[in-house]
Amino acid sequence: MVTLVICLKRRADLTFDEFDNHWRNIHAPLIRSSQPFSSYVKRYIQYQIEEDEQEVGDVFGVRGAFDGIELLEFEDSAAMEVALSSPDYLLEIQTDTAKFVDVSACRRIVLQNEALILFG
């Protein structure tokens, strides 16, 4: 499995609540319904960051204040590349992203999920 981690920063003209509402109620359903993009996504997770905890990017070694982190899991790197170059991603999802995210301030990290270690 491969996980794409994206640290998101809202557009400057939006409040946190406006950003959060769009991300949860418009963007997430779009991710789910877009084909063939969603057929490559094994899991999609949103982490909303409390306004006083925005420096969470430092955990990933990324500088900057962020409003949310999303994780998209794919079967492998090839599936991720196909999904991110699919017409629905490029035309629908990226267009919607620009409506609520400062794309230039986002940071992306790709993680290889090699092993799962459970405690307890």
PEPEWO-V544703 format. One record per residue. N is the residue number from 1. RES is the residue in one small letter. PSI is psi in radians with two decimals (* if undefined). OMEGA is omega as a letter, one per 40 degrees, with the letter a starting at -180 (999 if undefined). D_LAST is the distance of its C-alpha to the last C-alpha in Angstrom with 2 decimals. Layout:
N:RES:PSI:OMEGA:D_LAST  N:RES:PSI:OMEGA:D_LAST
This chain:
1:m:2.62:i:23.53  2:v:2.35:i:25.13  3:t:2.21:i:24.32  4:l:2.06:i:27.20  5:v:2.18:i:26.27  6:i:2.10:i:29.25  7:c:2.10:a:29.67  8:l:2.46:i:32.30  9:k:2.25:a:35.04  10:r:2.74:i:37.20  11:r:2.56:a:40.94  12:a:-0.44:a:42.83  13:d:0.07:a:44.84  14:l:2.51:i:41.87  15:t:2.92:i:40.03  16:f:-0.74:a:36.26  17:d:-0.68:i:36.54  18:e:-0.78:i:38.94  19:f:-0.89:a:36.69  20:d:-0.74:i:33.63  21:n:-0.79:a:35.69  22:h:-0.78:a:37.09  23:w:-0.81:a:33.80  24:r:-0.77:a:32.06  25:n:-0.26:i:35.09  26:i:-0.89:a:37.27  27:h:-0.82:a:35.44  28:a:-0.82:i:32.27  29:p:-0.57:i:34.47  30:l:-0.74:i:36.67  31:i:-0.79:a:33.79  32:r:-0.65:a:32.95  33:s:-0.30:a:36.61  34:s:2.20:i:38.00  35:q:2.40:e:38.85  36:p:0.00:a:38.36  37:f:-0.92:a:35.93  38:s:-0.38:i:33.32  39:s:-0.34:i:33.39  40:y:-0.31:a:31.88  41:v:2.06:i:29.09  42:k:-0.58:i:25.91  43:r:2.45:i:24.14  44:y:2.16:a:25.57  45:i:2.36:i:23.68  46:q:2.34:i:25.43  47:y:1.93:i:24.12  48:q:2.39:a:26.80  49:i:2.27:i:27.08  50:e:2.51:a:28.47  51:e:-0.56:a:31.89  52:d:0.05:a:31.07  53:e:0.44:a:28.07  54:q:-0.24:a:30.03  55:e:0.33:a:29.50  56:v:-0.45:i:26.09  57:g:-0.46:i:27.77  58:d:-0.47:i:27.64  59:v:-0.63:a:23.93  60:f:0.09:a:25.16  61:g:0.35:a:28.15  62:v:2.19:a:30.47  63:r:2.46:i:32.92  64:g:2.76:i:33.98  65:a:2.29:a:33.20  66:f:2.71:a:31.65  67:d:-0.27:i:31.44  68:g:2.81:i:28.76  69:i:2.29:i:26.62  70:e:2.52:i:26.61  71:l:2.28:i:24.69  72:l:2.11:a:26.39  73:e:2.39:i:24.75  74:f:2.77:i:27.17  75:e:-0.74:a:27.15  76:d:3.13:a:28.67  77:s:-0.65:a:31.05  78:a:-0.75:i:34.06  79:a:-0.68:i:32.88  80:m:-0.78:a:32.20  81:e:-0.74:i:35.70  82:v:-0.80:a:37.35  83:a:-0.79:a:35.68  84:l:-0.16:i:36.64  85:s:0.08:a:40.18  86:s:2.56:a:40.69  87:p:-0.68:a:43.59  88:d:-0.61:i:41.62  89:y:-0.86:a:39.19  90:l:-0.69:a:42.13  91:l:-0.72:a:44.37  92:e:-0.96:a:42.22  93:i:-0.80:i:38.86  94:q:-0.65:i:40.22  95:t:-0.77:i:43.13  96:d:-0.69:i:40.91  97:t:-0.73:a:38.65  98:a:-0.26:i:41.78  99:k:-0.36:a:42.48  100:f:-0.09:a:39.62  101:v:2.45:i:38.17  102:d:1.60:a:39.84  103:v:-0.63:a:39.26  104:s:-0.36:a:40.65  105:a:-0.07:a:38.00  106:c:2.72:i:34.99  107:r:2.45:a:32.87  108:r:2.46:i:31.23  109:i:2.34:i:28.59  110:v:2.21:a:27.71  111:l:2.39:i:24.32  112:q:2.14:a:23.75  113:n:1.66:a:20.38  114:e:-0.65:a:20.09  115:a:2.63:i:16.47  116:l:2.13:i:13.17  117:i:2.10:a:10.14  118:l:2.47:i:6.74  119:f:2.54:i:3.75  120:g:*:999:0.00
